[in-house]
Amino acid sequence: MRSITARSLSWFDATGTDGEMHVLDLPEFKQIVDAFADGAEETGLPVQVGCSWSHTDGAIERARYAAERGITTIQVALPSWVPLNDSEMLRFFAALQTELPETKIVHYNIARAGRFLKGRDYRAIAEVAPNVIGSKHTGGDVGSLIDIVQATPEMAHFVVDGQIVPGALFGARGYYSFTANLFPNFALELWRCCEERRWEDAAQLREIGEALFKEWLATCPEITASPALGKIATRAGIFSNMPLVVRAPYQSGGDAHVETLRNLIRNRFPSLSY
């Protein structure tokens, strides 16, 4: 699970990449959504779920189930085994609009889907699918973010931790935070600095976060799957009972990885301790 911090939008999300969306069969997806929806109802927190799949009907089926459980904001990547051309991409979003007119959609803009969308792509999507309310900008550069924001200023475009400072400078509405798994207060303060235009403070916080992740990842080069890293970070941070296993063939972390991360924070970054 990740948190998304923004000026006017805020969600907790599940079943994205760190939620192993790419390996969840439909019954498993439903079990996670059931638990997530129950938690959202109990806490009153706004949530979204990832409904990406390898074909249009699969994405729609997942989104419909989420809506049945009261979750009407979703995140979806393009079907990716064969990269979509322009016509196929627009048919995909138009189908989501037709079948899910009450659902708000955030597009997961990630290069591993076979194409990284640009401003002109979002402008075309807006014409066929007005329920696409924004994007998660994963990768690319500042120039591509500026292009997207300028082409569709009515949408809410988000970045990830490493892009937060330039993202906020050039129009991002918030960020999807991996750091929140470890240090939710740190993640909130980083965005608060951006909101208040305290750019020097924001840059310093970002540098601290980047330094931690650089040192941490060097201690576990055998762990490359984002879900495995997310679970290690979550157990070391906000939820000490977080299971560590991810689905094979991806390499799971272990207790030693968690303790290594905790020791790194304790010895090198004590100001970040949760």
C-alpha positions as a Markdown table, in Angstrom:
| # | Residue | x | y | z |
|---|---|---|---|---|
| 1 | Met | 0.0 | 0.0 | 0.0 |
| 2 | Arg | 1.2 | 3.5 | -0.7 |
| 3 | Ser | -0.1 | 6.9 | 0.2 |
| 4 | Ile | -0.7 | 9.8 | -2.2 |
| 5 | Thr | -0.3 | 13.3 | -0.9 |
| 6 | Ala | -1.7 | 16.2 | -2.8 |
| 7 | Arg | -3.1 | 19.7 | -2.5 |
| 8 | Ser | -6.7 | 18.8 | -3.1 |
| 9 | Leu | -6.7 | 15.0 | -3.6 |
| 10 | Ser | -5.5 | 12.4 | -1.1 |
| 11 | Trp | -5.8 | 8.6 | -1.2 |
| 12 | Phe | -4.5 | 5.4 | 0.1 |
| 13 | Asp | -4.0 | 2.8 | -2.6 |
| 14 | Ala | -3.6 | -0.9 | -3.0 |
| 15 | Thr | -2.9 | -3.4 | -5.9 |
| 16 | Gly | -0.4 | -1.2 | -7.7 |
| 17 | Thr | 3.1 | -2.6 | -8.6 |
| 18 | Asp | 4.0 | -2.9 | -4.9 |
| 19 | Gly | 0.7 | -4.7 | -4.4 |
| 20 | Glu | 1.7 | -7.3 | -7.0 |
| 21 | Met | -1.1 | -6.4 | -9.4 |
| 22 | His | 0.7 | -8.3 | -12.1 |
| 23 | Val | 0.4 | -11.7 | -10.4 |
| 24 | Leu | -3.0 | -11.4 | -8.7 |
| 25 | Asp | -5.7 | -13.7 | -10.0 |
| 26 | Leu | -9.2 | -12.3 | -9.8 |
| 27 | Pro | -10.2 | -14.2 | -6.6 |
| 28 | Glu | -7.1 | -12.9 | -4.9 |
| 29 | Phe | -7.8 | -9.4 | -6.2 |
| 30 | Lys | -11.3 | -9.6 | -4.7 |
| 31 | Gln | -10.0 | -10.8 | -1.3 |
| 32 | Ile | -7.6 | -7.8 | -1.1 |
| 33 | Val | -10.3 | -5.3 | -2.3 |
| 34 | Asp | -12.7 | -6.7 | 0.3 |
| 35 | Ala | -10.2 | -6.2 | 3.1 |
| 36 | Phe | -9.2 | -2.8 | 1.8 |
| 37 | Ala | -12.8 | -1.6 | 1.4 |
| 38 | Asp | -13.6 | -2.7 | 5.0 |
| 39 | Gly | -10.6 | -0.7 | 6.2 |
| 40 | Ala | -11.7 | 2.3 | 4.2 |
| 41 | Glu | -15.2 | 2.1 | 5.7 |
| 42 | Glu | -13.9 | 1.8 | 9.2 |
| 43 | Thr | -11.4 | 4.7 | 9.0 |
| 44 | Gly | -13.2 | 7.0 | 6.5 |
| 45 | Leu | -10.0 | 7.3 | 4.5 |
| 46 | Pro | -10.3 | 7.9 | 0.7 |
| 47 | Val | -8.8 | 5.1 | -1.3 |
| 48 | Gln | -8.1 | 3.8 | -4.8 |
| 49 | Val | -7.2 | 0.4 | -6.1 |
| 50 | Gly | -5.1 | -0.7 | -9.1 |
| 51 | Cys | -7.2 | -2.4 | -11.7 |
| 52 | Ser | -4.5 | -3.0 | -14.4 |
| 53 | Trp | -4.7 | -6.2 | -16.4 |
| 54 | Ser | -3.5 | -7.6 | -19.7 |
| 55 | His | -6.8 | -6.8 | -21.6 |
| 56 | Thr | -9.6 | -4.4 | -21.4 |
| 57 | Asp | -12.3 | -6.7 | -20.1 |
| 58 | Gly | -10.1 | -7.8 | -17.2 |
| 59 | Ala | -9.5 | -4.2 | -16.2 |
| 60 | Ile | -13.2 | -3.4 | -16.4 |
| 61 | Glu | -14.1 | -6.5 | -14.4 |
| 62 | Arg | -11.7 | -5.5 | -11.6 |
| 63 | Ala | -12.9 | -1.9 | -11.6 |
| 64 | Arg | -16.6 | -3.0 | -11.4 |
| 65 | Tyr | -15.8 | -5.2 | -8.4 |
| 66 | Ala | -14.1 | -2.3 | -6.7 |
| 67 | Ala | -17.1 | -0.1 | -7.4 |
| 68 | Glu | -19.4 | -2.7 | -5.9 |
| 69 | Arg | -17.3 | -2.4 | -2.7 |
| 70 | Gly | -17.6 | 1.4 | -2.7 |
| 71 | Ile | -14.2 | 2.2 | -4.3 |
| 72 | Thr | -14.8 | 4.4 | -7.3 |
| 73 | Thr | -11.3 | 5.7 | -7.9 |
| 74 | Ile | -8.9 | 3.4 | -9.7 |
| 75 | Gln | -5.4 | 3.4 | -11.1 |
| 76 | Val | -4.8 | 1.6 | -14.4 |
| 77 | Ala | -1.8 | 1.0 | -16.6 |
| 78 | Leu | -2.0 | 0.2 | -20.3 |
| 79 | Pro | -2.2 | -3.5 | -21.3 |
| 80 | Ser | 1.5 | -4.2 | -21.9 |
| 81 | Trp | 2.4 | -7.6 | -23.3 |
| 82 | Val | 2.1 | -6.0 | -26.8 |
| 83 | Pro | 2.5 | -2.2 | -26.7 |
| 84 | Leu | -0.7 | -0.4 | -27.9 |
| 85 | Asn | -0.7 | 1.9 | -30.9 |
| 86 | Asp | -2.6 | 5.2 | -30.8 |
| 87 | Ser | -5.9 | 3.7 | -31.9 |
| 88 | Glu | -5.8 | 0.8 | -29.5 |
| 89 | Met | -4.8 | 3.1 | -26.6 |
| 90 | Leu | -7.9 | 5.4 | -27.2 |
| 91 | Arg | -10.2 | 2.4 | -27.6 |
| 92 | Phe | -8.9 | 1.1 | -24.2 |
| 93 | Phe | -9.8 | 4.4 | -22.4 |
| 94 | Ala | -13.0 | 4.9 | -24.3 |
| 95 | Ala | -14.2 | 1.4 | -23.2 |
| 96 | Leu | -13.4 | 2.3 | -19.6 |
| 97 | Gln | -15.4 | 5.5 | -20.0 |
| 98 | Thr | -18.4 | 3.7 | -21.5 |
| 99 | Glu | -18.4 | 0.8 | -19.0 |
| 100 | Leu | -17.4 | 2.8 | -15.9 |
| 101 | Pro | -18.9 | 6.3 | -16.3 |
| 102 | Glu | -19.0 | 6.9 | -12.6 |
| 103 | Thr | -15.4 | 5.7 | -11.9 |
| 104 | Lys | -12.5 | 8.2 | -11.7 |
| 105 | Ile | -9.4 | 6.9 | -13.4 |
| 106 | Val | -5.7 | 7.7 | -12.7 |
| 107 | His | -3.5 | 6.4 | -15.5 |
| 108 | Tyr | -0.3 | 4.7 | -14.3 |
| 109 | Asn | 2.2 | 6.2 | -16.8 |
| 110 | Ile | 5.1 | 3.8 | -16.8 |
| 111 | Ala | 7.5 | 2.8 | -19.5 |
| 112 | Arg | 7.3 | -0.9 | -18.9 |
| 113 | Ala | 3.8 | -0.8 | -20.4 |
| 114 | Gly | 5.5 | -0.4 | -23.7 |
| 115 | Arg | 4.9 | 3.3 | -24.2 |
| 116 | Phe | 5.3 | 6.3 | -22.0 |
| 117 | Leu | 2.4 | 8.7 | -22.7 |
| 118 | Lys | 3.0 | 12.3 | -23.6 |
| 119 | Gly | 1.0 | 15.5 | -23.4 |
| 120 | Arg | -0.6 | 15.0 | -26.8 |
| 121 | Asp | -1.7 | 11.5 | -25.7 |
| 122 | Tyr | -3.5 | 12.8 | -22.6 |
| 123 | Arg | -5.1 | 15.5 | -24.7 |
| 124 | Ala | -6.5 | 12.8 | -27.0 |
| 125 | Ile | -7.6 | 10.7 | -24.0 |
| 126 | Ala | -9.5 | 13.6 | -22.5 |
| 127 | Glu | -11.6 | 13.8 | -25.6 |
| 128 | Val | -12.8 | 10.2 | -25.4 |
| 129 | Ala | -12.6 | 9.5 | -21.6 |
| 130 | Pro | -13.3 | 12.5 | -19.4 |
| 131 | Asn | -13.3 | 10.2 | -16.4 |
| 132 | Val | -9.5 | 10.0 | -16.7 |
| 133 | Ile | -8.7 | 12.6 | -14.1 |
| 134 | Gly | -5.0 | 12.3 | -13.9 |
| 135 | Ser | -1.8 | 10.3 | -14.1 |
| 136 | Lys | 1.0 | 8.8 | -12.1 |
| 137 | His | 4.2 | 10.0 | -13.7 |
| 138 | Thr | 6.7 | 7.2 | -13.1 |
| 139 | Gly | 9.9 | 7.8 | -15.0 |
| 140 | Gly | 10.5 | 10.2 | -17.8 |
| 141 | Asp | 12.0 | 13.6 | -17.1 |
| 142 | Val | 11.0 | 17.1 | -16.1 |
| 143 | Gly | 10.5 | 18.0 | -19.7 |
| 144 | Ser | 7.9 | 15.2 | -20.2 |
| 145 | Leu | 6.1 | 16.2 | -17.0 |
| 146 | Ile | 5.9 | 19.8 | -18.1 |
| 147 | Asp | 4.6 | 18.7 | -21.5 |
| 148 | Ile | 1.8 | 16.6 | -19.9 |
| 149 | Val | 0.8 | 19.3 | -17.4 |
| 150 | Gln | 0.6 | 22.0 | -20.0 |
| 151 | Ala | -1.4 | 19.8 | -22.4 |
| 152 | Thr | -4.0 | 18.8 | -19.8 |
| 153 | Pro | -4.0 | 21.4 | -16.9 |
| 154 | Glu | -7.5 | 20.2 | -15.9 |
| 155 | Met | -6.1 | 16.8 | -14.9 |
| 156 | Ala | -4.2 | 16.0 | -11.6 |
| 157 | His | -0.8 | 14.7 | -12.5 |
| 158 | Phe | 1.3 | 13.0 | -9.8 |
| 159 | Val | 5.0 | 12.1 | -9.4 |
| 160 | Val | 6.9 | 9.7 | -7.2 |
| 161 | Asp | 9.4 | 10.4 | -4.4 |
| 162 | Gly | 12.5 | 11.1 | -6.4 |
| 163 | Gln | 10.7 | 13.6 | -8.6 |
| 164 | Ile | 8.7 | 15.5 | -6.0 |
| 165 | Val | 10.7 | 18.8 | -5.9 |
| 166 | Pro | 10.9 | 19.4 | -9.7 |
| 167 | Gly | 7.4 | 17.9 | -10.0 |
| 168 | Ala | 5.9 | 20.4 | -7.6 |
| 169 | Leu | 7.7 | 23.2 | -9.3 |
| 170 | Phe | 6.2 | 22.4 | -12.6 |
| 171 | Gly | 2.6 | 21.6 | -11.7 |
| 172 | Ala | 2.4 | 18.1 | -10.1 |
| 173 | Arg | -0.6 | 17.9 | -7.7 |
| 174 | Gly | 1.1 | 15.5 | -5.3 |
| 175 | Tyr | 3.1 | 12.3 | -5.2 |
| 176 | Tyr | 2.8 | 8.6 | -4.7 |
| 177 | Ser | 5.0 | 8.0 | -1.7 |
| 178 | Phe | 7.1 | 4.8 | -1.2 |
| 179 | Thr | 8.8 | 6.7 | 1.7 |
| 180 | Ala | 5.4 | 6.7 | 3.5 |
| 181 | Asn | 5.9 | 3.0 | 4.2 |
| 182 | Leu | 8.9 | 4.0 | 6.4 |
| 183 | Phe | 8.3 | 7.5 | 7.5 |
| 184 | Pro | 4.8 | 8.9 | 7.0 |
| 185 | Asn | 5.6 | 12.1 | 8.8 |
| 186 | Phe | 8.7 | 12.7 | 6.6 |
| 187 | Ala | 6.6 | 12.1 | 3.5 |
| 188 | Leu | 4.0 | 14.6 | 4.6 |
| 189 | Glu | 6.6 | 17.2 | 5.6 |
| 190 | Leu | 8.3 | 16.9 | 2.3 |
| 191 | Trp | 5.1 | 17.7 | 0.4 |
| 192 | Arg | 4.2 | 20.5 | 3.0 |
| 193 | Cys | 7.5 | 22.1 | 2.1 |
| 194 | Cys | 6.6 | 22.0 | -1.6 |
| 195 | Glu | 3.1 | 23.4 | -0.9 |
| 196 | Glu | 4.6 | 26.3 | 1.1 |
| 197 | Arg | 7.3 | 26.8 | -1.6 |
| 198 | Arg | 10.1 | 26.2 | 0.9 |
| 199 | Trp | 12.2 | 24.8 | -1.9 |
| 200 | Glu | 15.5 | 24.7 | 0.0 |
| 201 | Asp | 13.9 | 22.7 | 2.8 |
| 202 | Ala | 12.2 | 20.4 | 0.3 |
| 203 | Ala | 15.4 | 19.8 | -1.6 |
| 204 | Gln | 17.3 | 19.0 | 1.6 |
| 205 | Leu | 14.6 | 16.5 | 2.7 |
| 206 | Arg | 14.6 | 14.9 | -0.8 |
| 207 | Glu | 18.4 | 14.6 | -0.6 |
| 208 | Ile | 18.2 | 12.8 | 2.7 |
| 209 | Gly | 15.6 | 10.4 | 1.4 |
| 210 | Glu | 17.6 | 9.7 | -1.8 |
| 211 | Ala | 20.8 | 9.0 | 0.3 |
| 212 | Leu | 18.9 | 6.6 | 2.5 |
| 213 | Phe | 17.5 | 4.6 | -0.5 |
| 214 | Lys | 20.9 | 4.6 | -2.3 |
| 215 | Glu | 22.6 | 3.1 | 0.8 |
| 216 | Trp | 19.8 | 0.7 | 1.5 |
| 217 | Leu | 19.5 | -0.7 | -2.0 |
| 218 | Ala | 23.3 | -1.3 | -2.0 |
| 219 | Thr | 22.9 | -3.7 | 0.9 |
| 220 | Cys | 20.4 | -6.0 | -0.9 |
| 221 | Pro | 21.3 | -6.2 | -4.5 |
| 222 | Glu | 19.6 | -9.6 | -4.8 |
| 223 | Ile | 16.2 | -8.0 | -4.1 |
| 224 | Thr | 15.0 | -6.2 | -7.3 |
| 225 | Ala | 11.2 | -6.6 | -7.3 |
| 226 | Ser | 9.5 | -3.5 | -6.1 |
| 227 | Pro | 6.9 | -5.5 | -4.1 |
| 228 | Ala | 9.6 | -7.2 | -2.1 |
| 229 | Leu | 11.3 | -3.9 | -1.3 |
| 230 | Gly | 8.0 | -2.4 | -0.4 |
| 231 | Lys | 7.3 | -5.2 | 2.1 |
| 232 | Ile | 10.7 | -4.9 | 3.7 |
| 233 | Ala | 10.3 | -1.2 | 4.1 |
| 234 | Thr | 6.8 | -1.5 | 5.5 |
| 235 | Arg | 7.9 | -4.1 | 8.1 |
| 236 | Ala | 10.8 | -1.9 | 9.1 |
| 237 | Gly | 8.5 | 1.1 | 9.2 |
| 238 | Ile | 4.8 | 1.4 | 9.8 |
| 239 | Phe | 3.7 | -2.2 | 10.2 |
| 240 | Ser | 5.9 | -4.7 | 12.0 |
| 241 | Asn | 3.7 | -7.7 | 11.1 |
| 242 | Met | 3.9 | -7.1 | 7.3 |
| 243 | Pro | 4.4 | -10.5 | 5.5 |
| 244 | Leu | 7.6 | -10.5 | 3.4 |
| 245 | Val | 6.8 | -13.2 | 0.8 |
| 246 | Val | 6.2 | -12.2 | -2.8 |
| 247 | Arg | 5.1 | -14.6 | -5.5 |
| 248 | Ala | 7.8 | -16.7 | -7.3 |
| 249 | Pro | 9.9 | -16.3 | -9.3 |
| 250 | Tyr | 10.5 | -13.0 | -7.7 |
| 251 | Gln | 13.0 | -13.0 | -4.8 |
| 252 | Ser | 11.4 | -12.3 | -1.4 |
| 253 | Gly | 13.1 | -10.4 | 1.5 |
| 254 | Gly | 13.8 | -11.9 | 4.9 |
| 255 | Asp | 14.1 | -10.9 | 8.5 |
| 256 | Ala | 17.8 | -10.1 | 7.9 |
| 257 | His | 16.9 | -7.5 | 5.2 |
| 258 | Val | 14.5 | -5.8 | 7.6 |
| 259 | Glu | 17.1 | -5.7 | 10.4 |
| 260 | Thr | 19.7 | -4.3 | 8.0 |
| 261 | Leu | 17.3 | -1.5 | 7.0 |
| 262 | Arg | 16.4 | -0.7 | 10.6 |
| 263 | Asn | 20.1 | -0.6 | 11.6 |
| 264 | Leu | 20.9 | 1.7 | 8.7 |
| 265 | Ile | 18.2 | 4.1 | 9.8 |
| 266 | Arg | 19.3 | 3.9 | 13.4 |
| 267 | Asn | 23.0 | 4.4 | 12.7 |
| 268 | Arg | 23.0 | 6.7 | 9.6 |
| 269 | Phe | 19.6 | 8.4 | 9.5 |
| 270 | Pro | 18.3 | 8.6 | 13.2 |
| 271 | Ser | 16.3 | 11.7 | 12.5 |
| 272 | Leu | 14.0 | 9.7 | 10.2 |
| 273 | Ser | 13.2 | 7.0 | 12.7 |
| 274 | Tyr | 9.4 | 6.3 | 12.8 |
